[in-house]
Amino acid sequence: MKIAVLSGDGIGPEIVAQAVKVLNALKSDGLKIEMEAAPIGGAGYDAAGDPLPASTLDLARAADAILLGAVGGPQYDLLERPLRPERGLLRIRKELNLFANLRPALLYPELAAASSLKPEVVSGLDMMIVRELTGDVYFGEPRGIEVRPSPNGGSERVGFNTMLYSESEVRRVAHVAFRIAMKRDRKLCSVEKANVLECSELWKEVVIEVSKDYPEVALSHMYVDNAAMQLIRAPKQFDVIVTGNIFGDILSDAASMLSGSIGMLPSASLDENNKGMYEPIHGSAPDIAGRDIANPLATILSVAMMYRYTFGDSRTAGRIENAVKRVIAQGYRTTDIWTEGATRVSCSAMGDAVVKNL
Ligand SMILES: NC(=O)c1ccc[n+]([C@@H]2O[C@H](COP(=O)([O-])OP(=O)(O)OC[C@H]3O[C@@H](n4cnc5c(N)ncnc54)[C@H](O)[C@@H]3O)[C@@H](O)[C@H]2O)c1
């Protein structure tokens, strides 16, 4: 199994180093793993003047799976838009056709106190958000900032983007979501804003068409504003949510707080053949970068997802997930999930603890 390791910026290299420790431990247990590193994001810009250097894209194409840290940082915010780190990430998702983004939100019982919601609201939470990743307003054309006549005479700048989904884009992500629902509690909620957006109206129609192939799955529909409210009010009503790129971006960050910290949530981004890029859902956290205090568990759990979804090895996935469960049960906490009485550990000590428990 060849894994492209793209650490990126900010806390990226710190958290990815912990996931690599886990991979190395599995390797010394006999699993065949080959890893090769390459720069992306700000690191790509620094190394090659491009947030997605051609050699990085080549490596990602040749690999069986990609492990990514995070990209971005204030030092890159003034670059021209195509050179900014986030563009590198959008491009690699698009180039590799990684259209299905799987974001589980699971609460470890011991972390109930770290959630900002009451323990009884979140305990036992186990849901999956399937977010479409290569369409929507993030990619739709036309987009831009230009000068147009203003209603009061004269002219002014306007910014615009296009929310756009084709039937085939909705259909393929809907199939992924239904298949995942079939393996879970067979409940799928499609989230859109069909009361005001034509793009959402089409989304809903196509999801209903696809549902005919999955009669065992109970399909429901919810407007995104209500979904945001329900996620906080009664999150356990959800099993699988399927939604578009921008709604999924926002809802999954909200869902992350249910599980205690954004540092706990892994993700998988898959293509048609289950080749995937695996990354934590959080960003590069420049506010804590370089201090060895970031939570590496989302990145380590992303490796577990890699084994489950791309390598088809649920045993190894389960081993990694159980090691994380044990570390949590043993009371180890990075600062973001620390509560009174627990053992506060650094990012690297957390990585060591997971390896010890593998
Ligand atoms: N996938 C990605 O690479 C990705 C995603 C989101 C944001 N970004 C980029 O990251 C940069 C920072 O963005 P932001 O501050 O909005 O979001 P962020 O996710 O980086 O950070 C939000 C907050 O969560 C904390 N946090 C994040 N990950 C953590 C971890 N593993 N352990 C402990 N605390 C953690 C941060 O310290 C910060 O307070 C920006 O340049 C943004 O564009 C990248």
The ligand as a MOL file (V3000), in Angstrom:
LIG
                    3D

  0  0  0     0  0            999 V3000
M  V30 BEGIN CTAB
M  V30 COUNTS 44 48 0 0 0
M  V30 BEGIN ATOM
M  V30 1 N -8.7640 21.0950 5.4000 0
M  V30 2 C -7.9760 22.1300 5.6410 0
M  V30 3 O -6.7820 22.0760 5.4150 0
M  V30 4 C -8.5680 23.3700 6.2390 0
M  V30 5 C -9.8480 23.3680 6.8100 0
M  V30 6 C -10.2890 24.5100 7.4460 0
M  V30 7 C -9.4940 25.6400 7.5070 0
M  V30 8 N -8.2730 25.6150 6.8910 0 CHG=1
M  V30 9 C -7.3270 26.7490 7.0100 0
M  V30 10 O -6.7500 26.6940 8.3160 0
M  V30 11 C -6.4190 28.0270 8.7500 0
M  V30 12 C -7.0490 28.2750 10.1120 0
M  V30 13 O -8.4760 28.2460 9.9770 0
M  V30 14 P -9.4960 28.3040 11.1880 0
M  V30 15 O -8.8290 28.9280 12.3670 0
M  V30 16 O -10.7440 28.8600 10.6780 0 CHG=-1
M  V30 17 O -9.8440 26.7690 11.5090 0
M  V30 18 P -9.0100 25.6650 12.3010 0
M  V30 19 O -9.7850 24.4000 12.1870 0
M  V30 20 O -7.6100 25.6220 11.8580 0
M  V30 21 O -9.0240 26.1610 13.8230 0
M  V30 22 C -10.2460 26.4830 14.5090 0
M  V30 23 C -9.9910 26.3880 16.0270 0
M  V30 24 O -9.8850 25.0210 16.4020 0
M  V30 25 C -8.6400 24.7450 17.0050 0
M  V30 26 N -8.1510 23.4510 16.4850 0
M  V30 27 C -8.1920 23.0280 15.2020 0
M  V30 28 N -7.6290 21.8240 15.1040 0
M  V30 29 C -7.2260 21.4660 16.3370 0
M  V30 30 C -6.5590 20.3290 16.8720 0
M  V30 31 N -6.1990 19.2760 16.1170 0
M  V30 32 N -6.2860 20.3050 18.1860 0
M  V30 33 C -6.6440 21.3330 18.9760 0
M  V30 34 N -7.2760 22.4440 18.5410 0
M  V30 35 C -7.5620 22.5050 17.2170 0
M  V30 36 C -7.7150 25.8770 16.5760 0
M  V30 37 O -6.6760 26.0790 17.5140 0
M  V30 38 C -8.6810 27.0470 16.4620 0
M  V30 39 O -8.8690 27.6490 17.7190 0
M  V30 40 C -6.9290 28.9510 7.6460 0
M  V30 41 O -5.8440 29.2880 6.8260 0
M  V30 42 C -7.9530 28.1160 6.9110 0
M  V30 43 O -8.1170 28.5160 5.5710 0
M  V30 44 C -7.7830 24.5070 6.2970 0
M  V30 END ATOM
M  V30 BEGIN BOND
M  V30 1 1 1 2
M  V30 2 2 2 3
M  V30 3 1 2 4
M  V30 4 1 4 5
M  V30 5 2 4 44
M  V30 6 2 5 6
M  V30 7 1 6 7
M  V30 8 2 7 8
M  V30 9 1 8 9
M  V30 10 1 8 44
M  V30 11 1 9 10
M  V30 12 1 9 42
M  V30 13 1 10 11
M  V30 14 1 11 12
M  V30 15 1 11 40
M  V30 16 1 12 13
M  V30 17 1 13 14
M  V30 18 2 14 15
M  V30 19 1 14 16
M  V30 20 1 14 17
M  V30 21 1 17 18
M  V30 22 2 18 19
M  V30 23 1 18 20
M  V30 24 1 18 21
M  V30 25 1 21 22
M  V30 26 1 22 23
M  V30 27 1 23 24
M  V30 28 1 23 38
M  V30 29 1 24 25
M  V30 30 1 25 26
M  V30 31 1 25 36
M  V30 32 1 26 27
M  V30 33 1 26 35
M  V30 34 2 27 28
M  V30 35 1 28 29
M  V30 36 1 29 30
M  V30 37 2 29 35
M  V30 38 1 30 31
M  V30 39 2 30 32
M  V30 40 1 32 33
M  V30 41 2 33 34
M  V30 42 1 34 35
M  V30 43 1 36 37
M  V30 44 1 36 38
M  V30 45 1 38 39
M  V30 46 1 40 41
M  V30 47 1 40 42
M  V30 48 1 42 43
M  V30 END BOND
M  V30 END CTAB
M  END
